[in-house]
Amino acid sequence: MTERDLVLTGPTYIAHTQTFNVGEELVEIGPVPAADLEPCKQGRFAAPTGEWDAATDKLKKFGAVILRGQPGSGRRTAALRLLLNLCEPGRLHDLTPAWEQPRVSLLPPVQPEHGYVLDMTEATEKSPENEFGTRLLDRVRQNGIYLVVITTDEAWSGRWIGSAWAAEVRFESPGAYQLIACQLRASGAENRVSLLNAEDFTQIWRSRPKAEDARRLAQLIADPANRTAEQILAEYGDWRDWINQSLPSELDPRVLMWSCAFCDGGTRKSVLKMAEDLRKHLGEARIHKGILLDPPSSKRLEAANIKASGERVRLSPGQHGLARAVCRHLWDEYEGQREILTGWLKEQITTLPLPDARRVVRAMLDLVVRYRDDKLLTGLRDTLTGERRPLAVYAFSRAVLDPRYGAHVRSRLYTWLKRAPSQGLIDVVAEVCGGQFGLQEPDMALTRLRLAAQKSQPGSRELGEAFAILAAHHPGKVLAAIDGWLSTPSWMRAGINAFLGLASFYEGARVLCEKAASFDGPVAETTVIRWFRLALGDPSSHEGALSVMTLWGDDAQQGLLDKQLTIEILGAALAPYLRDNVMARFTDAINITTYWGRVFEVAVIDTSRANETTTVETP
């Protein structure tokens, strides 16, 4: 795809997220999606355990509740249920921070009698400001709002909590049986509720699973495949009993099993290579003679419970979810070897054929989300560069919208850009923001694109395409954002890079021309002309602006853009720079019968008018 051949497809999404910045730290505020309120409804909601009974009284008394519980325990659903007791659904908002040090001053403006959910699950690089908890409750009282903070015992600890301890509630998951029964009835699988009384599930109820695990079990029970209780229990338990019984005792079939688990459905050649590489990472130096003495690959694969179909291999395909379970088992059982395993996986995603590398990336993402593994996430960021960059875009595009871990990944993208990002990382983030994430959450995407544009070298195709895609679906938001950046001296570079990137794609040029044409006044006074002049006046973007103007002229002469409108825009934009001989680069600019000759004529007339005005105004 070239800049001039951009084709945009897909639905349009409208979001109303706002960003509140102090310096380069931010807290994003957005409406709670209606779908998130469904589990809170009567008949769907299962009451949590722990100190839940005290939560409503504390919310009424302090205006705030701090729910301390483990991720996946149902804290967010419980937070929304609490707020719905006091607020209308349309008055509920999410607060999503990307801060290095939590400070109350970073919180956005709020509205009285509205409800807010602040996610402080992830520990920050710096401890919160002194008395953060006390100041937070003071802010709640001053603004007359209701706030629920969801956090963990590890993240919410320290002297900075202050008097907020009085608003704390120890949170534990609701009873799994009740939660699953409610979910089955709500999903139309009431006929499967009786299965919950099977003796096979007795041990599950005793283990008191988290809400996240209970919901997964409900999905397995409701699956149209109508599996037996025994089959469901095996998959729900991540096939742990099967793995413990079937994990080979010898190294060769073990590394083959692990390799196939991460590349399930891939080629036999890739799985064999992965296994050999893992042996090297584990310090087993094999000479050629040893390799040549290996049994035939068919026997080796059979010993590892791997089934071949042509050149494709699967890990016991009849056991649904087994490959993912084996990956998790490896990460759990051999936690001390994660650094070696991470190095091995990073090597695979850079050397395997792209389809198989993508399979490994998918398996790595599952571990990133399940174990909140930032090192593995960073490994994807640093490894997938150059020709492998599409895999990084794929990985982060999936992770950034994950309902469990997406907020943290979005925060990581922002903080990575704040530092000294490589152009490769900037381009990855730009592509992610120009994809489904940007279509669904344009405000969040623009917040990250602002930093990307600020740190980017001029002429990034990926950055320009991201702005063009967003402008096709959310033109008002994109143009307002660029105008705001160009009006702020500290964000001028971001504004210029964003404008020129947008203007370098036909779709972006069309949006900009529509904006200029809709202006109720002389074309010479349009915002687009001002933006071109700002880009021309900056030495670092002067040449880029002239290149974009050349593209506009070519498109206009081919009938893709309004010829007369672009003549007036470009002529007015070039007028202040005629003495710098800017017209020399345009073909036949001295011939007034040509396109560029007419642009030159408009520029000369505009300059003359400006000079006349200056002369009249001079005393």
CORMO-V111001 format. One record per residue. N is the residue number from 0. NEAR is the number of other ideal C-beta (glycine too) atoms within 10 Angstrom. Layout:
n: (N & N)
near: (NEAR & NEAR)
//
This chain:
n: (0 & 1 & 2 & 3 & 4 & 5 & 6 & 7 & 8 & 9 & 10 & 11 & 12 & 13 & 14 & 15 & 16 & 17 & 18 & 19 & 20 & 21 & 22 & 23 & 24 & 25 & 26 & 27 & 28 & 29 & 30 & 31 & 32 & 33 & 34 & 35 & 36 & 37 & 38 & 39 & 40 & 41 & 42 & 43 & 44 & 45 & 46 & 47 & 48 & 49 & 50 & 51 & 52 & 53 & 54 & 55 & 56 & 57 & 58 & 59 & 60 & 61 & 62 & 63 & 64 & 65 & 66 & 67 & 68 & 69 & 70 & 71 & 72 & 73 & 74 & 75 & 76 & 77 & 78 & 79 & 80 & 81 & 82 & 83 & 84 & 85 & 86 & 87 & 88 & 89 & 90 & 91 & 92 & 93 & 94 & 95 & 96 & 97 & 98 & 99 & 100 & 101 & 102 & 103 & 104 & 105 & 106 & 107 & 108 & 109 & 110 & 111 & 112 & 113 & 114 & 115 & 116 & 117 & 118 & 119 & 120 & 121 & 122 & 123 & 124 & 125 & 126 & 127 & 128 & 129 & 130 & 131 & 132 & 133 & 134 & 135 & 136 & 137 & 138 & 139 & 140 & 141 & 142 & 143 & 144 & 145 & 146 & 147 & 148 & 149 & 150 & 151 & 152 & 153 & 154 & 155 & 156 & 157 & 158 & 159 & 160 & 161 & 162 & 163 & 164 & 165 & 166 & 167 & 168 & 169 & 170 & 171 & 172 & 173 & 174 & 175 & 176 & 177 & 178 & 179 & 180 & 181 & 182 & 183 & 184 & 185 & 186 & 187 & 188 & 189 & 190 & 191 & 192 & 193 & 194 & 195 & 196 & 197 & 198 & 199 & 200 & 201 & 202 & 203 & 204 & 205 & 206 & 207 & 208 & 209 & 210 & 211 & 212 & 213 & 214 & 215 & 216 & 217 & 218 & 219 & 220 & 221 & 222 & 223 & 224 & 225 & 226 & 227 & 228 & 229 & 230 & 231 & 232 & 233 & 234 & 235 & 236 & 237 & 238 & 239 & 240 & 241 & 242 & 243 & 244 & 245 & 246 & 247 & 248 & 249 & 250 & 251 & 252 & 253 & 254 & 255 & 256 & 257 & 258 & 259 & 260 & 261 & 262 & 263 & 264 & 265 & 266 & 267 & 268 & 269 & 270 & 271 & 272 & 273 & 274 & 275 & 276 & 277 & 278 & 279 & 280 & 281 & 282 & 283 & 284 & 285 & 286 & 287 & 288 & 289 & 290 & 291 & 292 & 293 & 294 & 295 & 296 & 297 & 298 & 299 & 300 & 301 & 302 & 303 & 304 & 305 & 306 & 307 & 308 & 309 & 310 & 311 & 312 & 313 & 314 & 315 & 316 & 317 & 318 & 319 & 320 & 321 & 322 & 323 & 324 & 325 & 326 & 327 & 328 & 329 & 330 & 331 & 332 & 333 & 334 & 335 & 336 & 337 & 338 & 339 & 340 & 341 & 342 & 343 & 344 & 345 & 346 & 347 & 348 & 349 & 350 & 351 & 352 & 353 & 354 & 355 & 356 & 357 & 358 & 359 & 360 & 361 & 362 & 363 & 364 & 365 & 366 & 367 & 368 & 369 & 370 & 371 & 372 & 373 & 374 & 375 & 376 & 377 & 378 & 379 & 380 & 381 & 382 & 383 & 384 & 385 & 386 & 387 & 388 & 389 & 390 & 391 & 392 & 393 & 394 & 395 & 396 & 397 & 398 & 399 & 400 & 401 & 402 & 403 & 404 & 405 & 406 & 407 & 408 & 409 & 410 & 411 & 412 & 413 & 414 & 415 & 416 & 417 & 418 & 419 & 420 & 421 & 422 & 423 & 424 & 425 & 426 & 427 & 428 & 429 & 430 & 431 & 432 & 433 & 434 & 435 & 436 & 437 & 438 & 439 & 440 & 441 & 442 & 443 & 444 & 445 & 446 & 447 & 448 & 449 & 450 & 451 & 452 & 453 & 454 & 455 & 456 & 457 & 458 & 459 & 460 & 461 & 462 & 463 & 464 & 465 & 466 & 467 & 468 & 469 & 470 & 471 & 472 & 473 & 474 & 475 & 476 & 477 & 478 & 479 & 480 & 481 & 482 & 483 & 484 & 485 & 486 & 487 & 488 & 489 & 490 & 491 & 492 & 493 & 494 & 495 & 496 & 497 & 498 & 499 & 500 & 501 & 502 & 503 & 504 & 505 & 506 & 507 & 508 & 509 & 510 & 511 & 512 & 513 & 514 & 515 & 516 & 517 & 518 & 519 & 520 & 521 & 522 & 523 & 524 & 525 & 526 & 527 & 528 & 529 & 530 & 531 & 532 & 533 & 534 & 535 & 536 & 537 & 538 & 539 & 540 & 541 & 542 & 543 & 544 & 545 & 546 & 547 & 548 & 549 & 550 & 551 & 552 & 553 & 554 & 555 & 556 & 557 & 558 & 559 & 560 & 561 & 562 & 563 & 564 & 565 & 566 & 567 & 568 & 569 & 570 & 571 & 572 & 573 & 574 & 575 & 576 & 577 & 578 & 579 & 580 & 581 & 582 & 583 & 584 & 585 & 586 & 587 & 588 & 589 & 590 & 591 & 592 & 593 & 594 & 595 & 596 & 597 & 598 & 599 & 600 & 601 & 602 & 603 & 604 & 605 & 606 & 607 & 608 & 609 & 610 & 611 & 612 & 613 & 614 & 615 & 616 & 617 & 618)
near: (9 & 8 & 19 & 15 & 8 & 17 & 8 & 14 & 5 & 11 & 8 & 9 & 13 & 10 & 18 & 12 & 19 & 16 & 20 & 16 & 15 & 13 & 8 & 17 & 19 & 23 & 20 & 23 & 21 & 17 & 16 & 22 & 13 & 10 & 8 & 16 & 17 & 12 & 21 & 21 & 12 & 6 & 8 & 17 & 20 & 23 & 12 & 25 & 16 & 18 & 16 & 19 & 11 & 14 & 24 & 15 & 11 & 18 & 22 & 13 & 12 & 18 & 19 & 23 & 27 & 27 & 28 & 22 & 26 & 17 & 18 & 17 & 25 & 26 & 27 & 23 & 22 & 29 & 28 & 22 & 22 & 24 & 26 & 18 & 13 & 15 & 18 & 11 & 14 & 10 & 19 & 24 & 25 & 20 & 20 & 21 & 23 & 25 & 21 & 13 & 13 & 22 & 18 & 17 & 9 & 19 & 23 & 17 & 8 & 20 & 12 & 10 & 12 & 19 & 25 & 26 & 23 & 22 & 21 & 20 & 21 & 18 & 13 & 16 & 8 & 11 & 14 & 23 & 14 & 11 & 16 & 22 & 25 & 16 & 20 & 25 & 21 & 15 & 17 & 21 & 11 & 11 & 18 & 12 & 20 & 26 & 27 & 26 & 25 & 24 & 22 & 19 & 10 & 11 & 18 & 23 & 13 & 12 & 11 & 17 & 18 & 18 & 14 & 22 & 11 & 12 & 24 & 21 & 24 & 14 & 25 & 19 & 24 & 23 & 18 & 23 & 16 & 14 & 26 & 30 & 19 & 21 & 21 & 21 & 14 & 16 & 14 & 9 & 18 & 12 & 10 & 19 & 17 & 10 & 19 & 19 & 10 & 13 & 7 & 14 & 20 & 10 & 10 & 20 & 13 & 8 & 11 & 13 & 21 & 19 & 26 & 16 & 18 & 27 & 18 & 16 & 23 & 22 & 15 & 18 & 23 & 21 & 14 & 6 & 9 & 13 & 16 & 11 & 15 & 9 & 15 & 23 & 18 & 22 & 20 & 20 & 16 & 18 & 23 & 15 & 11 & 19 & 20 & 10 & 8 & 15 & 17 & 14 & 6 & 9 & 13 & 17 & 21 & 18 & 23 & 27 & 25 & 24 & 27 & 28 & 24 & 31 & 26 & 24 & 15 & 24 & 18 & 18 & 14 & 24 & 32 & 18 & 18 & 27 & 22 & 17 & 19 & 23 & 18 & 12 & 16 & 13 & 7 & 13 & 7 & 12 & 7 & 7 & 7 & 10 & 10 & 7 & 8 & 13 & 11 & 8 & 16 & 11 & 11 & 17 & 23 & 15 & 16 & 26 & 21 & 24 & 14 & 14 & 10 & 7 & 10 & 14 & 26 & 19 & 27 & 19 & 15 & 7 & 16 & 18 & 14 & 23 & 24 & 21 & 21 & 26 & 24 & 21 & 19 & 21 & 19 & 12 & 13 & 12 & 10 & 7 & 14 & 16 & 9 & 14 & 21 & 21 & 14 & 21 & 25 & 18 & 16 & 24 & 24 & 15 & 14 & 23 & 12 & 12 & 12 & 22 & 22 & 18 & 21 & 23 & 24 & 16 & 20 & 23 & 21 & 15 & 22 & 25 & 20 & 17 & 16 & 15 & 17 & 13 & 11 & 21 & 22 & 14 & 18 & 23 & 21 & 13 & 19 & 24 & 16 & 7 & 9 & 15 & 16 & 14 & 21 & 24 & 19 & 20 & 24 & 26 & 18 & 19 & 22 & 27 & 17 & 15 & 11 & 14 & 23 & 17 & 20 & 22 & 23 & 25 & 19 & 20 & 26 & 24 & 17 & 19 & 24 & 16 & 9 & 8 & 19 & 13 & 14 & 16 & 21 & 23 & 24 & 28 & 30 & 28 & 24 & 30 & 29 & 23 & 20 & 16 & 24 & 29 & 22 & 17 & 22 & 26 & 18 & 26 & 34 & 26 & 24 & 25 & 32 & 24 & 22 & 32 & 31 & 21 & 20 & 25 & 11 & 20 & 16 & 20 & 16 & 22 & 29 & 27 & 24 & 31 & 34 & 25 & 25 & 25 & 27 & 21 & 17 & 22 & 17 & 11 & 18 & 26 & 21 & 12 & 27 & 28 & 16 & 14 & 23 & 21 & 12 & 11 & 7 & 10 & 20 & 16 & 19 & 23 & 23 & 26 & 30 & 30 & 30 & 25 & 30 & 27 & 28 & 25 & 28 & 20 & 20 & 28 & 25 & 18 & 22 & 26 & 22 & 14 & 18 & 18 & 13 & 8 & 14 & 5 & 7 & 10 & 18 & 18 & 12 & 23 & 16 & 25 & 23 & 15 & 25 & 25 & 17 & 18 & 26 & 22 & 13 & 15 & 7 & 12 & 21 & 16 & 14 & 21 & 26 & 17 & 16 & 26 & 24 & 15 & 17 & 24 & 20 & 13 & 19 & 22 & 14 & 10 & 8 & 16 & 20 & 17 & 16 & 11 & 17 & 23 & 23 & 21 & 27 & 27 & 24 & 26 & 27 & 28 & 22 & 16 & 18 & 15 & 7 & 11 & 8 & 21 & 17 & 8 & 13 & 20 & 11 & 12 & 20 & 11 & 12 & 13 & 7 & 15 & 20 & 23 & 17 & 19 & 27 & 25 & 14 & 21 & 23 & 16 & 14 & 20 & 18 & 11 & 12 & 14 & 10 & 10 & 10 & 9 & 8 & 7 & 7 & 6 & 2)
//
